[in-house]
Amino acid sequence: MKNRVKLNPFLRIFVLVAVLAVIAVIASIGLFYYIFGIPEPEGLSLASWPHVFTDNFSTWMESTDGNLTIEQIAIDRLDEYGLWVQVLDESGREVYSHNKPADYPTGYLASELAAFSTGAYENGYTVFVGSFEEDGQTWNYLIGFPYAIGKHMLYYNGQNVGRLSPVFRAAICFALGLILISVLAYGFWLTHHLAKITNGIADICGRSYSMLPEKGMFREIYRELNKMHDKIEISDKVQKDTERTRREWISNITHDLKTPLSPIKGYAELLSDGSVTDKETAQEYGKIILKNANHTQKLINDLKLTYQLESGAVPYHPQETKFVRFLREIVVDIVNDPVFCNRQVEFESNVEEITVCVDAGLLRRAVGNIIINALVHNPPETKVTVLVNSQREGKVSLIVRDNGTGMGEEQQSQLFNRYYRGTNTQEKPEGSGLGLAIARQIVLLHGGDVSVKSKQNEGSEFVISLSV
């Protein structure tokens, strides 16, 4: 659903047809009752109701010895519906009336009675004529309805209509056949596209998908399938690259663990067999063993820390820290390290002091890793500058800049990957390859960001941004 919810084509067609059908039915019913319906006390009835009522009115009439009587239920119905009745004998003279308006006569000619069969709405009533016959006598009666009801008769050639009957039957059969063929054709067409979609999904799962043309009613589905294929291809490539890099990294870290273990084992064997009797030699061997043991411990600690940071299990205790003093102490500690005592490391700050809430132990590890990375992977004459910049309000930036060998774009994109290990490790081949990955995870834990800009043979610049 982009973010918008979309109906699939089948449901869209069904909803459209259903809505049109409902509208057509409602419109037809409304139009039918609008034309052929009239209101009466019990509700809306067809305009044919007065004619039916007039024909059935004779059931409430009876003759006894030539005297006509009308049942009370008929009178009640006339009063209930607001109707009137006038009963005439065979000569057309009135013998009974109920609720008859004063402007209607008491007698009618035969032609006048015949005129009522097609007569329209007059004087507020439409008049219908019925007849009652019993004991050899006939009575005509008029009933007036307060509705404007049209009376029209349709004449047609019965012989020709009879001839058209087979044509209508053939036309109906043809229409039904056409509908059936259309439904079957649509079913085959729909099945074909559904098969394409099903096969496309199966091909994506089997990694053998071919791009479908994004056209027709199913273009949105084809477009999403193509997008899915592209994303899966990218994901597969990333997974393969990550797996390859992970294997290489595991191979490297395994080799790095074996490197310090070999001298530890060798010198320990020399000490254990009693062949070393010189105290100074034994102490020298012990220092070598201790150095390699410390390095092995560092590798293991790096592995532990990176997975703790990734899983959020590392202890995090931020405190208010004087940032400039904190960074100056880190630089001083690195410069005083015998390994880097002859390297050029400078510290600068455009602010006298600034307070930042950080976990000093973790951030010291991150900043130290970045500075040491700049020293380890560059020639001895490389100058490293550590700069504190607080120009942006609410932000402080730590910049570690060097004028060393620099990096290419591919190397920069992989630099903070915990499975990535750079190629320029001649100065310190025993590194774990986790330093920059750990640095980035620590900075992110502080809610900050770390980035790198570098050009080949022009140096590199790492920027850590933190909130004040």
C-alpha positions as CSV (number, residue, x, y, z in Angstrom):
1,M,0.0,0.0,0.0
2,K,2.8,3.0,-1.3
3,N,1.3,4.2,2.0
4,R,-2.1,4.4,0.3
5,V,-4.3,1.3,0.4
6,K,-5.0,0.0,-3.1
7,L,-7.7,-2.5,-4.2
8,N,-6.5,-5.4,-6.4
9,P,-7.8,-5.4,-9.9
10,F,-10.3,-8.3,-9.3
11,L,-11.8,-6.6,-6.2
12,R,-11.9,-3.3,-8.1
13,I,-13.9,-4.8,-11.0
14,F,-16.2,-6.6,-8.6
15,V,-16.9,-3.5,-6.6
16,L,-17.4,-1.4,-9.7
17,V,-19.9,-3.9,-11.2
18,A,-21.6,-4.4,-7.9
19,V,-22.0,-0.7,-7.3
20,L,-23.3,-0.1,-10.8
21,A,-25.8,-3.0,-10.4
22,V,-27.0,-1.7,-7.1
23,I,-27.4,1.8,-8.5
24,A,-29.3,0.5,-11.6
25,V,-31.6,-1.6,-9.4
26,I,-32.3,1.3,-7.0
27,A,-32.8,3.7,-9.9
28,S,-35.1,1.3,-11.7
29,I,-37.2,0.6,-8.5
30,G,-37.3,4.3,-7.8
31,L,-38.3,5.2,-11.3
32,F,-40.9,2.5,-11.4
33,Y,-42.6,3.7,-8.2
34,Y,-42.2,7.3,-9.3
35,I,-44.2,6.6,-12.5
36,F,-46.5,3.7,-11.4
37,G,-46.9,4.3,-7.7
38,I,-49.5,6.3,-5.8
39,P,-49.7,7.1,-2.0
40,E,-52.6,5.5,-0.1
41,P,-53.3,5.2,3.6
42,E,-51.4,1.9,4.0
43,G,-48.4,3.1,2.1
44,L,-47.2,3.3,-1.5
45,S,-49.1,1.2,-4.0
46,L,-49.1,0.7,-7.8
47,A,-51.3,3.0,-9.9
48,S,-53.3,-0.1,-10.9
49,W,-54.6,-0.5,-7.3
50,P,-57.7,1.7,-7.9
51,H,-58.7,-0.5,-10.8
52,V,-58.3,-3.6,-8.8
53,F,-60.1,-2.1,-5.8
54,T,-63.0,-1.1,-8.1
55,D,-63.3,-4.6,-9.6
56,N,-63.2,-6.2,-6.1
57,F,-65.7,-3.7,-4.6
58,S,-68.6,-5.8,-6.1
59,T,-67.8,-8.6,-3.5
60,W,-69.2,-6.4,-0.8
61,M,-72.5,-5.8,-2.7
62,E,-75.5,-8.1,-2.6
63,S,-79.1,-8.1,-3.8
64,T,-82.1,-9.3,-1.9
65,D,-85.5,-9.3,-3.7
66,G,-84.2,-6.7,-6.1
67,N,-82.9,-4.4,-3.3
68,L,-79.2,-3.6,-3.4
69,T,-77.2,-3.5,-0.1
70,I,-73.6,-2.7,0.5
71,E,-71.7,-4.2,3.5
72,Q,-70.4,-2.0,6.2
73,I,-66.8,-3.0,5.5
74,A,-67.1,-1.4,2.1
75,I,-68.3,1.8,3.6
76,D,-65.4,1.7,6.2
77,R,-62.9,1.2,3.4
78,L,-64.3,4.1,1.4
79,D,-64.0,6.4,4.5
80,E,-60.5,5.1,5.3
81,Y,-59.2,5.7,1.8
82,G,-61.1,9.0,1.3
83,L,-63.1,7.6,-1.6
84,W,-66.7,8.0,-2.8
85,V,-69.1,5.6,-4.5
86,Q,-72.2,6.1,-6.7
87,V,-74.4,3.1,-7.7
88,L,-76.6,3.3,-10.8
89,D,-79.4,1.1,-12.0
90,E,-79.7,-0.2,-15.5
91,S,-81.2,3.1,-16.7
92,G,-78.2,5.0,-15.4
93,R,-80.0,6.6,-12.5
94,E,-78.5,6.8,-9.0
95,V,-79.8,4.4,-6.5
96,Y,-77.1,4.8,-3.8
97,S,-74.2,7.1,-3.1
98,H,-71.7,7.6,-0.3
99,N,-69.3,10.7,0.1
100,K,-70.2,11.7,-3.5
101,P,-69.1,15.3,-4.3
102,A,-72.0,17.7,-5.1
103,D,-70.7,18.5,-8.6
104,Y,-71.3,15.0,-9.9
105,P,-74.8,14.3,-11.4
106,T,-77.4,11.8,-10.3
107,G,-77.7,10.1,-13.6
108,Y,-75.6,9.3,-16.7
109,L,-76.0,8.2,-20.2
110,A,-74.4,5.1,-21.5
111,S,-71.9,7.2,-23.5
112,E,-70.9,9.1,-20.4
113,L,-70.3,5.9,-18.5
114,A,-68.1,4.6,-21.3
115,A,-66.1,7.8,-21.2
116,F,-65.1,7.1,-17.7
117,S,-63.0,4.2,-18.8
118,T,-60.5,6.5,-20.4
119,G,-61.3,9.7,-18.5
120,A,-58.5,11.5,-16.8
121,Y,-58.2,13.3,-13.5
122,E,-61.0,15.9,-13.1
123,N,-62.5,17.8,-10.2
124,G,-59.9,16.3,-7.8
125,Y,-60.8,12.7,-8.6
126,T,-60.1,9.9,-11.1
127,V,-63.3,7.8,-11.6
128,F,-63.3,4.1,-12.2
129,V,-66.4,2.1,-13.3
130,G,-67.4,-1.3,-12.2
131,S,-70.6,-3.5,-12.4
132,F,-72.5,-5.9,-10.2
133,E,-75.0,-8.5,-11.5
134,E,-77.3,-10.7,-9.5
135,D,-80.8,-12.2,-9.9
136,G,-81.0,-11.0,-13.5
137,Q,-80.3,-7.4,-12.6
138,T,-77.2,-5.3,-13.3
139,W,-75.9,-2.3,-11.4
140,N,-73.1,0.0,-12.4
141,Y,-71.1,1.8,-9.8
142,L,-68.6,4.7,-9.9
143,I,-65.8,5.0,-7.4
144,G,-63.8,8.3,-7.2
145,F,-60.1,8.2,-6.2
146,P,-58.3,11.4,-5.2
147,Y,-55.3,10.5,-7.3
148,A,-54.2,11.8,-10.8
149,I,-54.1,8.4,-12.5
150,G,-53.5,8.2,-16.3
151,K,-55.6,5.7,-18.2
152,H,-54.2,4.6,-21.5
153,M,-54.8,1.5,-23.6
154,L,-52.2,-0.2,-25.8
155,Y,-53.2,-1.7,-29.1
156,Y,-50.9,-4.1,-31.1
157,N,-51.0,-6.6,-34.0
158,G,-51.3,-9.9,-32.2
159,Q,-50.4,-11.9,-35.3
160,N,-47.1,-10.1,-35.8
161,V,-46.3,-10.3,-32.0
162,G,-46.8,-14.0,-32.3
163,R,-44.3,-14.1,-35.2
164,L,-41.8,-12.1,-33.1
165,S,-41.8,-14.7,-30.3
166,P,-39.2,-17.0,-31.9
167,V,-37.1,-14.0,-32.7
168,F,-37.1,-12.9,-29.1
169,R,-36.3,-16.4,-27.9
170,A,-33.4,-16.6,-30.4
171,A,-32.2,-13.2,-29.3
172,I,-32.3,-14.2,-25.6
173,C,-30.4,-17.4,-26.4
174,F,-27.9,-15.4,-28.4
175,A,-27.4,-12.9,-25.6
176,L,-27.0,-15.7,-23.0
177,G,-24.5,-17.5,-25.3
178,L,-22.6,-14.2,-25.8
179,I,-22.5,-13.7,-22.1
180,L,-21.3,-17.3,-21.5
181,I,-18.6,-16.9,-24.2
182,S,-17.5,-13.6,-22.7
183,V,-17.3,-15.1,-19.2
184,L,-15.3,-18.0,-20.5
185,A,-13.0,-15.7,-22.5
186,Y,-12.5,-13.5,-19.4
187,G,-11.8,-16.5,-17.3
188,F,-9.1,-17.8,-19.7
189,W,-7.6,-14.3,-19.9
190,L,-7.7,-13.9,-16.1
191,T,-6.2,-17.4,-15.6
192,H,-3.4,-16.5,-18.1
193,H,-2.4,-13.4,-16.1
194,L,-2.8,-15.2,-12.8
195,A,-0.5,-17.9,-14.1
196,K,2.0,-15.2,-15.1
197,I,1.9,-13.8,-11.6
198,T,2.1,-17.2,-9.9
199,N,5.0,-18.2,-12.1
200,G,6.7,-14.8,-11.5
201,I,6.5,-15.4,-7.7
202,A,7.9,-18.9,-8.1
203,D,10.7,-17.6,-10.3
204,I,11.6,-14.9,-7.8
205,C,11.8,-17.7,-5.1
206,G,13.9,-19.7,-7.5
207,R,16.1,-16.7,-8.5
208,S,15.2,-17.2,-12.2
209,Y,12.8,-14.3,-12.6
210,S,12.5,-12.4,-15.9
211,M,11.2,-8.8,-15.8
212,L,7.4,-8.6,-16.7
213,P,6.2,-5.7,-18.9
214,E,4.4,-3.1,-16.7
215,K,1.2,-2.6,-18.8
216,G,-2.4,-3.6,-18.8
217,M,-4.8,-4.0,-15.9
218,F,-2.2,-5.9,-13.9
219,R,0.6,-3.4,-14.4
220,E,0.6,-2.5,-10.7
221,I,1.1,-6.1,-9.7
222,Y,3.8,-6.5,-12.4
223,R,5.5,-3.4,-11.2
224,E,5.6,-4.6,-7.6
225,L,6.9,-8.0,-8.7
226,N,9.7,-6.3,-10.6
227,K,10.5,-4.1,-7.6
228,M,10.5,-7.2,-5.4
229,H,12.9,-8.9,-7.8
230,D,15.2,-5.9,-7.8
231,K,15.2,-5.7,-4.0
232,I,15.8,-9.4,-3.6
233,E,18.7,-9.2,-6.0
234,I,20.3,-6.3,-4.1
235,S,19.6,-8.2,-0.8
236,D,21.2,-11.4,-2.2
237,K,24.2,-9.4,-3.3
238,V,24.6,-7.7,0.0
239,Q,24.2,-11.1,1.8
240,K,26.8,-12.7,-0.4
241,D,29.2,-9.9,0.1
242,T,28.6,-9.9,3.8
243,E,29.1,-13.6,4.0
244,R,32.3,-13.5,2.0
245,T,33.6,-10.6,4.1
246,R,32.6,-12.5,7.2
247,R,34.4,-15.6,6.2
248,E,37.5,-13.5,5.4
249,W,37.3,-11.7,8.7
250,I,36.9,-15.0,10.6
251,S,39.9,-16.3,8.7
252,N,41.9,-13.2,9.6
253,I,40.8,-13.2,13.3
254,T,41.6,-16.9,13.6
255,H,45.0,-16.2,12.1
256,D,45.5,-13.3,14.5
257,L,44.6,-15.5,17.4
258,K,47.0,-18.1,16.3
259,T,49.8,-15.6,15.9
260,P,50.2,-14.7,19.6
261,L,49.5,-18.2,20.7
262,S,52.5,-19.6,18.8
263,P,55.1,-17.7,20.8
264,I,53.2,-18.2,24.0
265,K,53.3,-21.9,23.5
266,G,56.9,-22.0,22.2
267,Y,58.4,-19.9,25.1
268,A,56.2,-21.7,27.6
269,E,57.6,-25.0,26.5
270,L,61.2,-23.7,26.8
271,L,60.5,-22.5,30.3
272,S,58.7,-25.7,31.3
273,D,61.4,-28.2,30.2
274,G,63.9,-26.5,32.5
275,S,66.4,-25.8,29.7
276,V,66.5,-22.0,30.5
277,T,68.6,-21.5,33.6
278,D,69.4,-17.9,33.0
279,K,67.1,-15.6,35.1
280,E,67.3,-12.7,32.6
281,T,66.4,-15.0,29.7
282,A,63.5,-16.5,31.6
283,Q,62.3,-12.9,32.4
284,E,62.6,-12.0,28.7
285,Y,60.6,-15.1,27.7
286,G,58.0,-14.2,30.3
287,K,57.6,-10.7,29.0
288,I,57.1,-12.1,25.5
289,I,54.5,-14.5,26.8
290,L,52.7,-11.7,28.7
291,K,52.8,-9.4,25.7
292,N,51.2,-12.0,23.4
293,A,48.7,-13.0,26.1
294,N,47.6,-9.4,26.5
295,H,47.2,-9.1,22.8
296,T,45.1,-12.3,22.7
297,Q,43.0,-10.9,25.5
298,K,42.5,-7.6,23.6
299,L,41.3,-9.5,20.5
300,I,38.8,-11.4,22.7
301,N,37.7,-8.2,24.4
302,D,37.1,-6.6,21.0
303,L,35.0,-9.4,19.9
304,K,33.0,-9.3,23.1
305,L,32.5,-5.6,23.0
306,T,31.3,-5.4,19.4
307,Y,28.6,-8.0,20.0
308,Q,27.6,-6.3,23.3
309,L,27.2,-3.0,21.5
310,E,25.2,-4.7,18.7
311,S,22.9,-6.4,21.1
312,G,22.6,-3.4,23.5
313,A,24.0,-5.3,26.4
314,V,27.0,-3.1,27.1
315,P,26.9,-1.1,30.3
316,Y,26.3,2.6,29.5
317,H,26.7,5.3,32.1
318,P,26.8,8.8,30.7
319,Q,28.1,11.7,32.9
320,E,28.8,15.4,32.5
321,T,32.4,15.5,31.1
322,K,34.7,18.4,30.3
323,F,35.1,17.5,26.6
324,V,38.3,19.5,25.7
325,R,40.2,18.3,28.7
326,F,39.0,14.7,28.1
327,L,40.2,14.7,24.5
328,R,43.5,16.3,25.4
329,E,44.2,13.5,27.9
330,I,43.4,10.8,25.3
331,V,45.9,12.5,22.9
332,V,48.6,12.7,25.6
333,D,48.1,9.1,26.5
334,I,48.6,8.0,22.9
335,V,51.6,10.2,22.4
336,N,53.2,8.7,25.6
337,D,52.7,5.2,24.3
338,P,56.2,3.9,23.3
339,V,54.7,2.6,20.0
340,F,53.6,6.1,18.9
341,C,56.1,8.3,20.8
342,N,57.9,9.3,17.6
343,R,54.7,10.1,15.7
344,Q,53.3,13.6,15.0
345,V,50.0,14.1,16.8
346,E,48.6,17.6,17.5
347,F,45.6,18.7,19.4
348,E,43.6,21.9,18.6
349,S,40.3,23.4,19.9
350,N,38.3,26.5,18.9
351,V,36.6,26.6,22.3
352,E,38.3,26.8,25.7
353,E,36.0,24.2,27.3
354,I,32.6,22.6,26.7
355,T,30.6,20.1,28.8
356,V,29.2,17.0,27.1
357,C,27.2,14.1,28.7
358,V,29.1,11.0,27.7
359,D,30.3,7.6,28.9
360,A,33.9,8.5,29.3
361,G,35.2,4.9,29.2
362,L,33.3,4.0,26.0
363,L,34.0,7.3,24.2
364,R,37.7,7.1,25.1
365,R,37.7,3.7,23.4
366,A,36.0,5.1,20.3
367,V,38.2,8.2,19.9
368,G,41.3,6.2,20.7
369,N,40.5,3.6,18.0
370,I,40.1,6.3,15.4
371,I,43.3,8.1,16.3
372,I,45.3,4.9,16.4
373,N,43.7,3.8,13.1
374,A,45.1,7.0,11.5
375,L,48.6,6.2,13.0
376,V,48.6,2.5,12.2
377,H,47.5,2.7,8.6
378,N,49.7,5.6,7.5
379,P,53.5,6.1,7.0
380,P,55.5,7.2,10.1
381,E,55.9,10.7,8.8
382,T,52.1,11.2,8.7
383,K,50.8,14.1,10.7
384,V,47.5,13.5,12.7
385,T,45.5,16.5,14.0
386,V,42.7,16.2,16.6
387,L,40.4,19.2,16.5
388,V,37.4,20.2,18.6
389,N,34.9,22.3,16.8
390,S,31.7,23.7,18.4
391,Q,30.6,26.2,15.8
392,R,27.1,24.6,15.4
393,E,24.7,25.5,18.2
394,G,23.8,22.4,20.3
395,K,26.5,20.3,18.6
396,V,30.1,19.6,19.1
397,S,32.4,18.0,16.5
398,L,35.6,16.1,17.0
399,I,37.7,15.9,13.8
400,V,40.6,13.5,13.4
401,R,42.5,14.6,10.3
402,D,45.7,13.1,8.7
403,N,47.7,13.8,5.6
404,G,48.5,10.2,4.9
405,T,47.7,7.8,2.0
406,G,44.0,8.2,2.0
407,M,41.3,5.7,0.9
408,G,39.2,5.0,-2.2
409,E,35.4,5.2,-2.3
410,E,35.0,1.4,-2.0
411,Q,37.2,1.2,1.1
412,Q,35.4,4.2,2.7
413,S,32.0,2.5,2.2
414,Q,33.2,-0.6,4.0
415,L,35.3,1.1,6.7
416,F,32.8,0.8,9.6
417,N,31.7,-2.7,8.7
418,R,32.6,-5.1,11.6
419,Y,33.5,-7.8,9.0
420,Y,35.7,-5.5,7.0
421,R,39.5,-5.3,7.4
422,G,41.6,-2.8,5.4
423,T,44.5,-3.9,3.4
424,N,47.0,-1.4,4.7
425,T,48.0,-3.3,7.9
426,Q,51.7,-3.4,7.5
427,E,52.4,-1.3,10.5
428,K,50.3,-3.4,12.9
429,P,49.2,-6.7,11.4
430,E,47.9,-8.0,14.7
431,G,44.9,-5.7,14.7
432,S,41.5,-7.2,15.1
433,G,39.8,-5.2,12.3
434,L,37.1,-4.2,14.8
435,G,38.4,-0.8,15.9
436,L,36.3,1.4,13.6
437,A,33.2,-0.8,13.8
438,I,33.4,-0.5,17.6
439,A,34.0,3.3,17.4
440,R,30.9,3.8,15.2
441,Q,28.7,1.7,17.5
442,I,29.8,3.6,20.5
443,V,29.2,7.0,18.8
444,L,25.7,5.8,17.8
445,L,25.1,4.7,21.3
446,H,25.7,8.3,22.4
447,G,23.1,9.5,19.9
448,G,25.9,10.9,17.7
449,D,27.2,10.3,14.2
450,V,30.5,9.5,12.6
451,S,31.5,10.0,9.0
452,V,34.7,9.9,6.9
453,K,36.0,11.9,3.9
454,S,39.1,10.8,2.2
455,K,41.0,11.0,-1.1
456,Q,43.7,8.8,-2.4
457,N,47.2,10.1,-1.5
458,E,45.6,13.2,0.2
459,G,44.7,12.0,3.6
460,S,41.5,11.3,5.5
461,E,39.2,13.1,7.9
462,F,36.9,11.4,10.5
463,V,34.2,13.6,12.0
464,I,32.3,12.6,15.2
465,S,29.3,14.8,16.0
466,L,27.7,14.8,19.4
467,S,24.9,16.7,21.1
468,V,25.9,19.1,23.9
